[in-house]
Amino acid sequence: MNDFNSLKCLDRFQFLFKRVGIDYDAMRNILQLKLTMDQRRVPAIFSMNSSKKKQGNQFLKSLWYYVLYGLITVPFLFLGGHYMLQMSLLFGITMFFLMTSMISDFTSVLLDVRDKNIIGTKPVNKKTINAAKMVHVGIYMALSAGAFIAAPLIVMILTKGIVFSLLFLGMLILSLIFIIALTALIYIGTLHVFSGEKLKDIINYVQILLSVGIIVGYQLLARSFEMIDFAVSYTFSWWHVMIPPIWFGAPFEWLLGQHNAGGIVFLALLALVVPIISIIIYARLMPSFERNLEKLLNESGTSKRPLFDVDHLWSRLVCFSHEERVFFQFAAAMMKKEREFKLKVYPTLGMALFFPFVFLFNSLNDLQSGDIGDGKAYLTIYISSIMIPAAVHMLNYSENYNGSWIFRTIPLADSTSMHRGAIKAFIVKLYLPIFAVLSVVFLFIFSSRIIPDLIAVFLAGYLETVVSYKILNGLTFPFSQSFELAHDTNTGFNILLSLMAAVFAIVHYSMLSVNYGIYIYIGALMIGSVVSWLTIFRNHNQTQPNQAS
């Protein structure tokens, strides 16, 4: 096995591990094995070419992507002379990126139960096994953070000086400790409260809420500062305590900006104290965490048949053939039960529900309360449609894709019925609920006068869904490919198709200045929807062979 550079660096601190009762030699051997096995793992950020065979450690190769993403933080270093604003925004972006990486790439490491079954049967104490798991995650998080802050750190050294850069590195280390401990503590709480098969679904929803919660935190961070005549000002409020990026920005304002206000000092102390306390709590709860991980092995659970089958009713309402109804119910069940599908799609849907309100309230800040209902800010609802292509693309993938051979054995009178059923299930089960919630709120704000506009928005979303399915999915059988190929080829098309929502919004806005323009627009969308549906999903005598097995 390779003797990794990260382990050589870790050797310099082995006395710290030995001092707390950890068998360092055993921990090092475990880490060496895990790092060797990880060479075959493709990280989420580097999965675009996962269908091709690769050599070497794919995570290390993916660090170039982290470096490129880190470039977006450089402009914030020159955002006026307000240290707290600069560094709060920089840490906000950095923590968002690292937290997202933690959820997507390293949750499986934290929740890995194989250590207990394999290493736990060997003469290795539990403290050493737990330490190996924590250091394993820490190594990768440190590499990710190092690559991400490489560009801004170089700029800091050249423009801000060594003291500023050293303080930044110190705060970065504390933020990494906080991210790892916070994620672990959330999972510890989840494991403690729930048990059995239901636990796996709960963890899935926790990951989704974490992803959406990070986005919500961005809005709170941006509203923590006020800009008057291009001068940034900061006034402490109690709720700033709940925004970690501000903690890590406060020490710069306190120590380098020489602002000794009580609120800033308090936030700076939080940046030091909370990460240390959180990692201590995690270390104390680690034995309980490992015991509760056994619940993930529990497959028990009673499956109750619902008294009223909503999916069956919907299939009768929107599908016009028996085959189409069968595939509608199949697709609806896959969307509801597949955890990997929900983990990849539901955060996107959460953002689709949340972002229209963000842009709506931002656009209403400059309006008088009496002008809100008379404006055109309701067009921000189109932002929810930006997420459609990414969600539609996921209809191709499944954890159980190996079962897709059954599609080739089914004698279908209409081979496109499975695609029609799948896309109708997506619209009914995923798009329609989001649109319905948004519509109710927007009707409350803007009154019933926007009903024709909402009809137009729905038709535009429907048309975007159909076109996205054709371009991104083609006639590949639904749920027939591995999630490892989820970013394989269509990234560019995905981005371009997301811009369709902006095109529809611009056309919609333009038609509002024409007499009866909204009704002309609705008519055009209806014609476009019917034509695209009949063209894309016309009957085929034979299904195309599928490459996924």
C-alpha positions in Angstrom: 0.0 0.0 0.0 1.1 3.6 -0.6 2.5 5.6 2.2 0.5 8.8 1.7 1.9 12.3 2.3 -1.1 13.1 4.5 -0.1 10.2 6.9 3.6 11.4 6.9 2.3 14.8 8.0 0.1 13.2 10.6 3.1 11.3 12.0 4.4 14.7 13.3 1.4 14.9 15.7 1.2 11.3 16.8 2.1 12.2 20.4 -1.2 14.0 20.7 -3.1 10.9 19.8 -1.1 8.7 22.1 -1.6 11.2 24.9 -5.4 10.7 24.8 -5.2 6.9 24.7 -5.4 6.2 20.9 -3.3 3.4 19.4 -1.6 5.5 16.8 0.0 2.7 14.9 -3.3 0.8 14.5 -5.1 4.1 13.5 -2.4 4.8 10.9 -2.8 1.3 9.4 -6.6 1.8 9.2 -6.2 5.1 7.6 -3.7 3.8 5.1 -6.1 1.1 4.1 -9.0 3.5 3.8 -7.1 6.0 1.7 -6.0 3.2 -0.6 -9.6 2.0 -1.1 -10.7 5.6 -1.6 -8.6 5.8 -4.8 -11.5 3.9 -6.5 -14.1 6.3 -5.2 -15.2 9.1 -7.6 -16.2 12.3 -5.6 -19.4 14.1 -6.5 -17.7 17.1 -7.9 -15.6 14.9 -10.3 -18.3 12.6 -11.5 -18.7 14.2 -15.0 -16.6 11.5 -16.7 -17.3 8.7 -14.3 -18.3 6.4 -17.2 -14.7 6.3 -18.3 -12.1 4.1 -16.5 -9.7 6.2 -14.5 -6.3 5.6 -12.9 -5.0 7.1 -9.7 -6.7 8.9 -6.9 -9.7 10.7 -8.4 -10.2 12.9 -5.3 -6.7 14.4 -5.7 -7.4 15.0 -9.4 -10.7 16.7 -8.5 -8.9 19.3 -6.4 -8.2 21.3 -9.5 -12.0 21.9 -9.6 -11.8 23.1 -6.0 -9.1 25.6 -6.9 -11.1 27.0 -9.8 -14.2 27.4 -7.6 -12.1 29.1 -5.0 -11.4 31.9 -7.5 -14.9 33.2 -7.0 -14.0 34.3 -3.5 -11.1 36.6 -4.5 -13.2 39.6 -5.4 -14.6 39.7 -1.9 -11.2 40.5 -0.5 -11.5 43.9 -2.2 -15.0 44.7 -1.1 -14.4 48.0 0.5 -12.4 48.3 3.7 -14.8 46.5 6.0 -13.0 43.4 7.3 -16.1 41.9 8.7 -18.1 42.1 5.5 -15.3 40.8 3.4 -14.5 37.8 5.6 -18.1 37.0 6.5 -18.9 36.7 2.8 -15.7 34.8 2.1 -16.4 32.3 5.0 -20.0 32.1 4.0 -19.1 30.9 0.5 -16.3 28.6 1.8 -18.5 27.0 4.5 -21.3 26.5 2.0 -18.9 24.8 -0.4 -17.3 22.6 2.3 -20.6 21.8 4.0 -22.0 20.7 0.6 -18.9 18.6 0.0 -19.3 17.1 3.5 -22.9 16.1 2.8 -22.4 14.7 -0.7 -19.0 13.0 -0.3 -18.4 12.2 3.4 -21.8 11.4 4.9 -21.3 7.8 3.8 -18.0 7.8 5.8 -19.5 9.1 9.0 -22.4 6.6 8.7 -20.3 3.6 7.7 -21.1 0.5 9.7 -18.5 -1.7 8.2 -15.8 -0.6 10.7 -17.7 -2.2 13.5 -18.2 -5.5 11.7 -14.7 -5.8 10.2 -12.3 -3.9 12.3 -14.4 -4.1 15.5 -13.7 -7.9 15.6 -10.0 -7.3 15.8 -7.9 -6.3 18.9 -8.4 -2.6 18.2 -10.1 -0.4 20.8 -13.2 1.6 19.9 -11.5 4.9 20.6 -8.9 4.2 17.9 -11.6 3.1 15.4 -13.6 6.3 16.0 -10.5 8.5 15.8 -9.6 6.8 12.5 -13.0 7.7 11.1 -12.8 11.3 12.2 -9.2 11.8 10.9 -10.2 10.1 7.6 -12.9 12.7 7.1 -10.6 15.5 8.4 -7.9 14.7 5.9 -10.2 15.0 2.9 -11.9 18.1 4.3 -8.5 19.7 4.8 -7.5 18.9 1.3 -10.7 20.3 -0.1 -10.4 23.4 2.0 -6.7 23.8 1.1 -7.5 23.7 -2.6 -10.5 26.0 -2.3 -8.6 28.7 -0.5 -5.4 28.4 -2.4 -6.1 31.4 -4.7 -7.6 33.7 -2.1 -4.7 32.9 0.3 -2.1 33.9 -2.3 -3.9 37.1 -2.8 -4.2 37.7 0.9 -0.4 37.2 1.4 0.3 39.7 -1.4 -2.3 42.3 -0.5 -3.2 41.9 3.2 0.0 40.6 4.7 1.2 37.6 6.7 -0.7 38.5 9.9 -4.0 38.6 8.1 -3.3 35.4 6.3 -2.3 33.5 9.4 -5.5 34.7 11.2 -7.4 33.5 8.2 -5.8 30.0 8.3 -6.6 29.8 12.0 -10.2 30.7 11.4 -10.4 28.2 8.5 -9.2 25.4 10.8 -11.8 26.3 13.4 -14.5 26.4 10.7 -13.5 23.0 9.4 -13.7 21.6 13.0 -17.1 23.2 13.4 -18.5 21.8 10.0 -17.4 18.3 10.8 -18.6 18.3 14.3 -21.9 20.0 13.5 -22.7 17.5 10.7 -21.8 14.6 13.0 -23.9 16.0 15.9 -26.9 16.4 13.7 -26.6 12.7 12.6 -26.0 11.7 16.3 -29.3 13.4 17.3 -31.1 11.8 14.4 -29.8 8.3 15.2 -30.7 8.8 18.9 -34.3 9.7 18.2 -35.2 7.4 15.4 -34.7 3.7 14.8 -35.2 0.9 12.3 -35.9 1.3 8.6 -37.5 4.7 9.1 -34.2 6.1 10.2 -32.7 5.8 6.7 -35.5 8.1 5.4 -35.1 10.5 8.3 -31.4 10.8 7.6 -32.2 11.5 3.9 -34.5 14.3 4.9 -31.9 15.7 7.3 -29.4 15.9 4.4 -32.0 17.7 2.3 -32.8 20.2 5.1 -29.1 20.8 5.6 -28.6 21.6 1.9 -31.6 24.0 1.8 -30.7 25.5 5.2 -27.3 26.5 3.9 -29.0 28.5 1.2 -31.3 30.1 3.7 -28.3 31.1 5.8 -26.9 33.0 2.8 -29.9 35.3 2.8 -29.6 36.0 6.6 -25.9 36.7 6.1 -26.5 39.2 3.3 -29.1 41.0 5.4 -26.8 41.4 8.4 -25.1 44.3 6.8 -26.5 47.7 5.6 -25.2 49.8 2.8 -25.9 53.5 2.9 -24.3 55.7 0.2 -22.0 52.9 -0.6 -20.7 52.8 3.0 -21.0 49.5 4.7 -22.2 49.5 8.3 -22.8 46.7 10.8 -25.0 46.7 13.8 -25.1 43.7 16.1 -28.5 41.8 16.5 -29.2 38.8 18.6 -30.0 36.6 15.6 -26.5 37.1 14.2 -25.4 34.5 16.7 -27.1 31.9 14.5 -25.0 32.7 11.5 -21.6 31.0 11.8 -19.8 32.9 8.9 -20.2 36.1 10.8 -18.4 34.5 13.8 -15.4 33.8 11.7 -15.5 37.3 10.1 -15.7 39.1 13.5 -12.0 38.4 14.7 -10.7 40.3 11.7 -12.8 43.3 12.5 -11.9 43.1 16.2 -8.1 42.4 16.0 -7.2 44.1 12.7 -10.0 46.6 12.3 -9.6 47.7 16.0 -13.4 47.7 16.5 -14.0 46.6 20.1 -17.8 46.8 20.2 -19.3 44.2 22.5 -21.2 42.4 19.8 -18.2 42.0 17.6 -16.1 40.7 20.5 -18.8 38.2 21.5 -19.1 36.9 17.9 -15.3 36.5 17.7 -15.3 34.5 20.9 -18.0 32.3 19.5 -15.6 31.5 16.5 -13.1 30.2 19.0 -15.3 28.6 21.6 -18.1 26.9 19.7 -15.9 24.7 17.4 -13.8 23.5 20.4 -16.9 22.7 22.5 -18.7 21.0 19.5 -15.7 18.7 18.8 -15.5 17.9 22.6 -19.2 17.0 22.7 -18.8 14.9 19.6 -15.8 13.0 21.1 -17.9 12.3 24.2 -20.9 11.1 22.3 -18.9 9.0 19.8 -19.4 5.7 21.6 -23.1 6.3 21.7 -23.0 7.3 18.0 -21.3 4.0 17.1 -23.9 2.0 19.1 -26.7 3.8 17.4 -25.2 3.1 13.9 -26.3 -0.5 14.4 -29.9 0.8 13.8 -28.9 1.3 10.1 -28.5 -2.5 9.8 -32.1 -2.9 11.0 -34.3 -3.6 8.0 -37.4 -4.3 10.1 -40.4 -2.3 9.7 -44.1 -2.9 8.9 -45.3 -1.8 5.5 -48.8 -0.4 5.8 -51.0 -0.2 2.8 -52.6 3.2 2.5 -56.4 3.4 2.8 -56.6 5.6 -0.2 -54.1 5.3 -3.2 -53.6 8.9 -4.4 -51.2 7.8 -7.1 -53.8 5.4 -8.5 -56.3 8.2 -8.7 -53.9 10.6 -10.4 -53.0 7.9 -12.9 -56.7 7.5 -13.8 -57.0 11.3 -14.2 -54.0 12.1 -16.3 -53.2 8.9 -18.2 -55.2 7.6 -21.1 -54.0 4.0 -21.5 -53.5 1.0 -19.2 -49.8 0.9 -20.0 -49.3 4.6 -19.3 -51.1 4.2 -15.9 -48.8 1.3 -14.9 -45.6 3.3 -15.7 -47.1 6.4 -13.9 -47.6 4.4 -10.7 -44.1 2.8 -11.1 -42.4 6.2 -11.6 -44.4 7.7 -8.7 -43.3 4.8 -6.4 -39.6 5.2 -7.4 -39.7 8.9 -6.7 -41.2 8.3 -3.3 -39.1 5.4 -2.1 -35.6 5.8 -3.7 -33.4 7.5 -1.1 -30.6 8.4 -3.5 -33.1 10.0 -5.9 -34.7 12.0 -3.1 -31.3 13.1 -1.9 -30.3 14.4 -5.3 -33.7 15.9 -6.4 -35.5 17.1 -3.2 -32.9 19.8 -2.3 -33.3 21.1 -5.8 -37.0 21.2 -5.3 -36.6 22.9 -1.9 -34.6 25.6 -3.6 -37.3 25.9 -6.3 -39.8 26.6 -3.6 -37.6 29.0 -1.6 -35.8 31.1 -4.2 -39.0 32.8 -5.7 -39.8 34.2 -2.3 -36.2 35.4 -1.9 -36.3 37.3 -5.2 -39.9 38.5 -4.5 -39.1 40.0 -1.2 -35.9 41.5 -2.5 -37.8 43.2 -5.3 -40.5 44.4 -3.0 -38.0 46.2 -0.7 -38.1 49.2 -2.9 -41.9 49.3 -3.2 -44.4 50.9 -1.0 -46.8 48.5 0.7 -49.7 49.8 -1.4 -47.9 49.1 -4.6 -47.0 45.5 -4.0 -50.3 44.0 -5.3 -50.2 46.2 -8.4 -46.7 45.3 -9.6 -45.3 42.6 -11.8 -43.0 41.0 -9.1 -45.1 37.8 -9.4 -43.0 36.9 -12.4 -40.3 35.8 -9.9 -42.3 32.6 -9.8 -40.4 31.6 -13.0 -37.3 31.1 -10.9 -38.8 27.8 -9.7 -38.7 26.5 -13.2 -34.9 26.9 -13.4 -34.6 23.7 -11.4 -36.7 21.6 -13.8 -34.0 20.3 -16.1 -31.8 19.1 -13.3 -34.7 17.2 -11.7 -36.0 15.8 -15.0 -32.5 14.5 -15.8 -32.5 12.4 -12.6 -35.5 10.3 -14.0 -32.8 8.3 -15.8 -31.1 7.0 -12.7 -31.8 4.5 -9.9 -30.0 2.6 -7.2 -31.5 -0.5 -8.6 -30.7 0.2 -12.2 -29.7 -3.5 -12.8 -33.4 -4.4 -12.8 -33.9 -2.3 -16.0 -33.6 -5.5 -18.1 -37.3 -6.1 -17.4 -38.1 -3.1 -19.7 -36.8 -5.1 -22.7 -39.0 -8.1 -21.9 -42.3 -6.2 -21.8 -44.4 -6.5 -25.0 -45.7 -2.9 -25.3 -48.2 -1.8 -27.9 -46.8 1.8 -27.5 -43.1 1.9 -26.5 -43.3 5.5 -25.4 -46.0 4.9 -22.8 -43.3 4.4 -20.1 -41.8 7.8 -20.9 -45.2 9.5 -20.9 -46.1 7.8 -17.6 -42.7 8.9 -16.1 -42.9 12.5 -17.1 -46.6 12.8 -16.0 -45.6 11.4 -12.7 -42.8 14.0 -12.4 -45.2 16.8 -13.2 -47.9 15.6 -10.8 -45.7 14.4 -7.9 -42.9 16.9 -7.9 -43.6 20.0 -10.1 -47.3 20.5 -9.4 -47.0 20.6 -5.5 -44.2 23.2 -5.7 -46.2 25.3 -8.2 -49.4 25.0 -6.1 -47.8 26.2 -2.9 -46.2 29.2 -4.8 -49.5 30.0 -6.5 -51.5 30.1 -3.3 -49.0 32.5 -1.7 -48.7 34.7 -4.8 -52.5 34.8 -5.1 -52.7 36.0 -1.5 -50.1 38.8 -2.3 -51.2 39.9 -5.8 -54.9 38.9 -5.8 -56.8 36.9 -8.3 -55.8 39.2 -11.2 -52.7 37.0 -11.7 -54.6 33.8 -12.4 -54.0 34.0 -16.2 -50.4 34.6 -15.5 -50.2 31.5 -13.3 -51.7 29.5 -16.0 -49.1 30.7 -18.4 -46.3 29.9 -15.9 -47.6 26.4 -15.5 -47.8 25.8 -19.2 -44.3 27.2 -19.6 -43.0 24.8 -16.9 -44.9 21.9 -18.6 -43.3 22.7 -21.9 -39.8 23.1 -20.4 -40.3 19.7 -18.7 -41.2 17.9 -21.9 -38.3 19.5 -23.9 -35.8 18.9 -21.1 -36.8 15.2 -21.0 -36.3 14.8 -24.7 -32.9 16.5 -24.8 -31.5 15.2 -21.5 -33.1 11.7 -21.3 -34.0 10.9 -24.9 -35.7 7.5 -25.1 -33.5 5.9 -22.4 -35.6 3.8 -20.1 -36.5 5.6 -16.9 -34.6 4.7 -13.8 -32.3 2.4 -15.8 -28.8 3.9 -15.2 -26.5 4.1 -12.2 -26.3 7.4 -10.3 -22.5 7.3 -11.0 -23.4 8.4 -14.5 -25.7 11.2 -13.3 -23.4 14.0 -14.5 -21.9 12.0 -17.4 -22.7 14.1 -20.6 -25.5 16.6 -20.4 -24.1 19.2 -18.0 -24.0 21.9 -20.8 -27.5 21.1 -22.0 -28.7 21.2 -18.4 -27.4 24.7 -17.9 -28.8 25.9 -21.3 -32.2 24.4 -20.6 -32.3 26.1 -17.2 -32.2 29.4 -19.1 -35.5 28.5 -20.8 -37.3 29.8 -17.7 -35.6 33.2 -18.2 -36.7 33.2 -21.8 -40.3 32.4 -20.9 -40.2 35.1 -18.2 -39.0 37.8 -20.7 -41.6 36.8 -23.2 -44.3 36.9 -20.5 -43.2 40.3 -19.4 -43.2 41.6 -22.9 -46.7 40.3 -23.6 -48.1 42.1 -20.6 -47.7 45.4 -22.5 -49.9 44.1 -25.4 -53.7 44.1 -25.3 -54.8 40.6 -24.4 -51.2 39.7 -24.7 -51.3 37.2 -21.8 -54.1 35.3 -23.5 -52.1 35.2 -26.8 -49.2 33.9 -24.8 -51.3 31.2 -23.1 -52.6 30.1 -26.5 -49.1 29.9 -28.0 -47.9 27.9 -25.0 -50.8 25.5 -25.3 -50.1 24.9 -29.0 -46.4 24.5 -28.3 -47.1 22.0 -25.5 -49.5 19.9 -27.6 -47.2 19.9 -30.6 -44.1 19.0 -28.6 -45.9 16.2 -26.7 -47.2 14.6 -29.9 -43.8 15.0 -31.6 -41.6 13.8 -28.9 -43.8 11.0 -27.6 -45.2 9.7 -30.8 -45.8 5.9 -30.9 -42.7 3.7 -31.6 -43.2 0.1 -32.6 -40.0 -1.0 -30.8 -38.0 0.4 -27.8 -34.5 1.4 -28.5 -31.8 -0.9 -26.9 -30.5 0.5 -23.6 -26.8 0.5 -22.9 -27.2 0.5 -19.1 -27.5 -2.9 -17.6 
